[in-house]
Amino acid sequence: MVVFLLIISFILHGVLVLSMVILSVRVKKAQELETRQKQVAEDIEQMFTAYLLEIKEENERFQQMLNMEGKTATDYSPSYPERNRVSGAENPVHTYGKQNFEKQLKPVYQPLMPGNEQVNYEPSFSTQVFSLQDQGYSIEEIARQLNRGKTEIALILKFNQQNM
């Protein structure tokens, strides 16, 4: 009987030691994960800080440029930077004066008026594909006619079938 109890005791002790080892390994992994997450959070914070400082410096340069011209910040909308960040070359669009600023303004949207009969309607690519399919063309023929790939046409038709 004593031998039986000793064997059960050894088995229980073995299981407990094994479970303690497993738990310590899991705790260590959790601590390593937490450390990595803190490092990533710090890196992101540093990146955002650098980005915000860069924006602040750019805004200050823009305000100085406007003050040199005797203008206020309300006279202009945000403009292009003086230099292209990728190549470092001069940007072709300058906004140093009101004349140059007016040149870069884009056309304003003019809604269609009832008396204006000049309507240029061009169907979308998807509409063209569906129209040709309705006319009985195969995928290869549609691709050839629209100068697109067969896979692209097949995907458009497949997505349309899934949405219906």
C-alpha positions in Angstrom: 0.0 0.0 0.0 2.8 2.4 0.8 4.5 1.6 -2.5 1.2 2.4 -4.3 0.9 5.8 -2.5 4.6 6.6 -3.3 4.1 5.9 -7.0 1.0 8.1 -7.1 2.9 10.8 -5.2 5.8 10.7 -7.8 3.3 10.8 -10.7 1.5 13.8 -9.1 4.8 15.6 -8.5 5.9 14.9 -12.1 2.7 16.3 -13.5 3.0 19.4 -11.2 6.6 20.0 -12.2 5.7 19.6 -15.9 2.7 22.0 -15.6 5.0 24.6 -13.8 7.5 24.4 -16.6 4.8 24.9 -19.2 3.3 27.8 -17.3 6.7 29.5 -17.0 7.3 29.1 -20.7 3.9 30.7 -21.5 4.6 33.6 -19.1 8.0 34.2 -20.7 6.4 34.2 -24.2 3.7 36.7 -23.0 6.4 39.0 -21.5 8.4 38.9 -24.8 5.2 39.7 -26.8 4.4 42.6 -24.5 8.0 43.9 -24.9 7.7 43.7 -28.7 4.4 45.5 -28.6 5.8 48.3 -26.5 8.7 48.7 -28.9 6.3 48.8 -31.9 4.1 51.4 -30.1 7.2 53.5 -29.4 8.3 53.3 -33.0 4.9 54.4 -34.2 4.8 57.2 -31.8 8.2 58.4 -32.9 7.1 58.2 -36.6 4.0 60.3 -35.9 6.0 62.8 -33.9 8.5 63.2 -36.8 5.6 63.5 -39.2 3.9 66.2 -37.1 7.1 68.1 -36.8 7.6 68.0 -40.5 4.1 69.3 -41.1 4.6 72.1 -38.5 7.8 73.2 -40.2 6.1 73.2 -43.6 3.3 75.3 -42.3 5.7 77.7 -40.8 7.6 78.0 -44.1 4.2 78.6 -45.9 3.3 81.3 -43.4 6.6 83.0 -43.8 6.2 82.9 -47.6 2.8 84.5 -47.3 4.0 87.1 -44.9 6.8 88.1 -47.3 4.3 88.8 -49.9 2.1 90.8 -47.5 -0.8 88.3 -47.8 -2.8 86.6 -45.2 -3.3 82.9 -44.9 -7.0 83.3 -46.0 -6.0 84.6 -49.4 -4.7 81.2 -50.5 -5.8 77.6 -50.2 -3.1 75.0 -49.4 -0.6 74.8 -52.3 2.1 72.5 -53.6 5.5 72.5 -51.8 8.4 74.4 -53.3 10.3 71.2 -54.0 9.3 67.7 -55.0 10.1 65.4 -52.0 11.0 62.4 -54.1 13.3 63.9 -56.7 14.2 67.2 -54.9 13.7 69.1 -58.2 11.8 72.4 -58.4 8.1 72.0 -58.6 6.8 73.5 -61.9 3.7 75.0 -60.1 4.6 78.1 -58.0 2.1 80.0 -55.9 4.2 83.0 -55.1 1.8 85.6 -56.5 -1.8 86.1 -57.0 -1.4 85.8 -60.8 0.3 82.4 -60.5 -2.3 81.3 -58.0 -5.2 82.1 -60.3 -3.4 80.2 -63.2 -3.4 77.0 -61.2 -7.1 77.1 -60.3 -9.1 74.3 -61.7 -12.3 74.7 -63.7 -15.4 74.9 -61.5 -18.1 72.3 -61.9 -21.0 73.5 -64.0 -24.2 71.5 -63.6 -26.2 70.6 -66.7 -28.9 73.1 -67.4 -32.2 72.1 -69.1 -31.5 74.2 -72.2 -28.0 72.7 -72.7 -28.4 69.8 -75.2 -24.7 69.1 -75.4 -24.4 65.8 -73.5 -21.5 63.5 -74.0 -22.5 60.1 -72.7 -20.0 57.3 -72.7 -21.0 54.0 -71.1 -18.7 52.7 -68.4 -16.4 49.8 -69.1 -18.5 47.4 -67.1 -21.6 48.5 -69.0 -19.9 47.9 -72.3 -18.9 44.4 -71.1 -22.5 43.5 -70.0 -23.9 45.0 -73.3 -21.6 42.9 -75.4 -22.4 39.8 -73.4 -26.1 40.4 -73.8 -25.5 40.6 -77.6 -24.1 37.1 -77.4 -20.3 37.7 -77.7 -17.9 35.3 -76.0 -15.4 36.4 -73.3 -12.6 36.2 -75.9 -14.5 38.4 -78.4 -15.4 41.0 -75.7 -11.8 41.2 -74.6 -10.6 41.6 -78.2 -13.2 44.3 -79.0 -12.5 46.3 -75.8 -8.7 45.7 -76.0 -8.6 44.2 -72.5 -7.5 40.8 -71.1 -9.8 37.8 -71.0 -9.2 37.4 -67.3 -10.4 40.9 -66.6 -13.6 40.4 -68.6 -14.2 37.1 -66.9 -13.7 38.7 -63.5 -16.1 41.5 -64.2 -18.8 39.0 -65.4 -18.2 36.8 -62.4 -18.5 39.7 -59.9 -21.7 40.7 -61.5 -23.1 37.2 -61.2 -22.2 37.1 -57.5 -23.8 40.5 -56.8 -27.2 39.5 -58.3 
